[in-house]
Amino acid sequence: MPELQPGGRRRIDFAGLNIPTANYALPTASDVLHLGPDTPDRFDALFGGRLAASELTQQETAFLRGYFASQLDDIREQNVTAFEQRVPRRYADVRPSEEATRWATSVAAAPRTTPSLLILGPTGTGKTHLAYGALRAVAETGLRMTWRAFTEPDLFAHLRPSVGRDDEQALRDVAAVDLLFIDDLGAAKLSEWTEEITYRIVNYRYEQCLPGIYTSNVPPKDLSAAIGGRIASRLTEMCERVSLKGADLRKGARS
């Protein structure tokens, strides 16, 4: 019996088992033979999406819940450690808000149908903090998703044509990542090239139903002018909008 692949690509009915979605190592045939000679084949069908969790016996269900529960704390710890090592130091200790946790739980259970987040608000209202909190919350679910985070100017710097590099592959690597965070949309000067790059990334993720987090200081009414109408239209359809208000928290921290 094979192990569950990163990203939760095997069709396991976690909700039916009443356990959190996560990247569990699956039991081997020798682990489950004590449940009955046909149990390895039944579990293989379950993990392959050919058997519903409701069709398991009570003994089989209890075994799987216990088997996976014993792994969950270790998986979460590994995910959070990896998160803390990769994020900017300022956000390494961020704690997810209730809203971020709710979104992350939905992403872990149904990444293809959960709307992305579009976080809007004036400078200093906590948009980036909320976004990194959501990334941490995804790590805390136990689901191992590949993710990347860029400010918009850094994204363009990363994807600017470079001698000796496959620039198309570099763009595809960003566009196709399991979870993408782009901070400060509209911060860079709009040009034909920047609009094309942003459109191609957003449109790919729109078409493939991939979750993402996007932030911007630009008021909603000005977003089309700042990033391009086609991009703004897709973000409006694919995202749940979160509006933050208030004074610049950074000014308060300096006073």
NUVO-492596 format. One record per residue (C-alpha): x, y, z. Coordinates in steps of 0.5 Angstrom, whole numbers. Layout:
REM residues N
      px      py      pz
       X       Y       Z
...
***
This chain:
REM residues 255
      px      py      pz
       0       0       0
       3       7      -2
       4      13       2
       0      19       1
       3      24      -4
       5      31      -2
      -1      36      -3
      -6      31      -1
      -7      28      -9
     -10      21      -7
     -18      22      -6
     -18      20       1
     -25      21       5
     -22      25      11
     -29      28      12
     -32      21      12
     -27      18      17
     -28      25      21
     -21      26      22
     -17      33      19
     -14      33      12
      -7      32      12
      -1      29       9
      -1      22      13
       3      16      11
      -1      10      10
      -1       4      13
       2      -2      10
      -1      -9       9
       2     -12      15
       0      -6      19
      -8      -8      18
      -8     -16      17
     -10     -17      24
     -17     -14      22
     -18     -19      17
     -15     -22      10
     -19     -17       6
     -17     -11       9
     -11      -9       5
     -15      -9      -1
     -21      -6       2
     -16       0       5
     -13       0      -2
     -20       1      -5
     -21       7       0
     -14      10      -1
     -16      10      -9
     -22      13      -8
     -26       7     -10
     -29       5      -3
     -33      10       1
     -31      11       8
     -38      10      10
     -37       3       7
     -32       1      13
     -33      -3      19
     -33       0      25
     -26      -4      27
     -23      -1      21
     -26       6      22
     -23       6      29
     -16       3      27
     -15       9      21
     -17      14      26
     -12      12      31
      -7      11      26
      -7      18      23
      -8      21      30
      -2      18      32
       2      22      26
      -2      29      26
       2      32      32
       9      31      28
       6      33      21
       4      39      24
      10      41      28
      14      39      21
      10      44      17
      10      50      22
      18      49      23
      18      49      15
      14      55      15
      18      59      20
      24      58      17
      22      60      10
      18      67      12
      21      74      13
      23      74      20
      18      79      22
      12      74      21
      16      68      24
      12      68      30
       5      70      27
      -1      67      30
      -7      66      25
     -13      70      26
     -20      66      27
     -22      68      20
     -15      66      17
     -16      59      21
     -23      58      18
     -20      59      11
     -14      55      12
     -19      49      14
     -23      50       8
     -17      50       4
     -14      43       7
     -21      40       6
     -22      43      -1
     -17      47      -4
     -20      47     -11
     -27      50      -9
     -25      54      -3
     -24      62      -6
     -18      65      -6
     -17      71      -1
     -16      78      -3
     -14      83       2
     -15      90       1
     -14      96       6
     -10     102       7
      -3     102       9
      -1      99      15
      -8      96      17
      -5      89      18
      -6      86      11
       1      82      10
       0      80      18
      -7      77      16
      -4      73      10
       2      70      13
      -3      68      19
      -7      64      14
       0      61      11
       1      59      18
      -6      56      19
      -5      52      13
       1      49      16
      -2      48      22
      -8      43      19
      -2      38      17
      -3      39      10
       3      39       6
       2      44       1
       8      47      -4
       7      55      -3
      11      61      -5
      10      68      -3
      13      75      -6
      11      82      -6
       9      84     -13
      16      88     -14
      20      82     -12
      15      78     -17
      17      82     -23
      24      82     -21
      24      74     -20
      21      73     -27
      25      79     -31
      28      76     -37
      35      73     -35
      40      70     -39
      41      62     -39
      35      61     -36
      28      58     -38
      24      64     -37
      18      61     -39
      19      55     -34
      20      60     -28
      14      63     -30
      10      56     -30
      14      54     -23
      10      61     -20
       4      60     -23
       3      52     -22
       5      52     -14
       0      49     -10
      -1      56      -6
       1      63      -8
       1      69      -4
       3      76      -8
       3      82      -3
       2      89      -5
      -1      88     -12
      -1      95     -15
       5      97     -12
      10      97     -18
       9     101     -24
       4      98     -29
       7      97     -36
       5      92     -42
      10      87     -39
       8      87     -32
       1      87     -34
       2      81     -38
       6      77     -33
       1      78     -27
      -5      76     -32
      -2      70     -34
      -1      68     -27
      -7      70     -24
     -11      67     -30
      -7      60     -30
      -9      60     -23
     -16      62     -24
     -17      56     -30
     -14      51     -25
     -18      53     -19
     -11      54     -15
     -12      57      -8
      -8      64      -7
      -8      70      -2
      -7      77      -6
      -6      84      -2
      -7      91      -4
      -7      98      -2
     -11     100      -8
     -18     102      -6
     -23      97     -10
     -26     102     -15
     -19     104     -17
     -16      96     -18
     -18      95     -25
     -13     102     -27
      -8     100     -22
      -7      92     -24
     -11      92     -31
     -18      90     -32
     -18      83     -34
     -14      81     -28
     -18      85     -23
     -24      82     -26
     -21      75     -25
     -19      76     -18
     -26      79     -16
     -29      72     -19
     -24      67     -16
     -23      71      -9
     -27      72      -2
     -26      80      -1
     -23      82       6
     -23      89       7
     -19      92      13
     -20      99      16
     -17     103      21
     -10     108      22
      -3     106      20
      -1     101      26
       6     102      24
       6     109      26
       3     107      33
       9     102      34
      14     108      32
      10     113      37
***
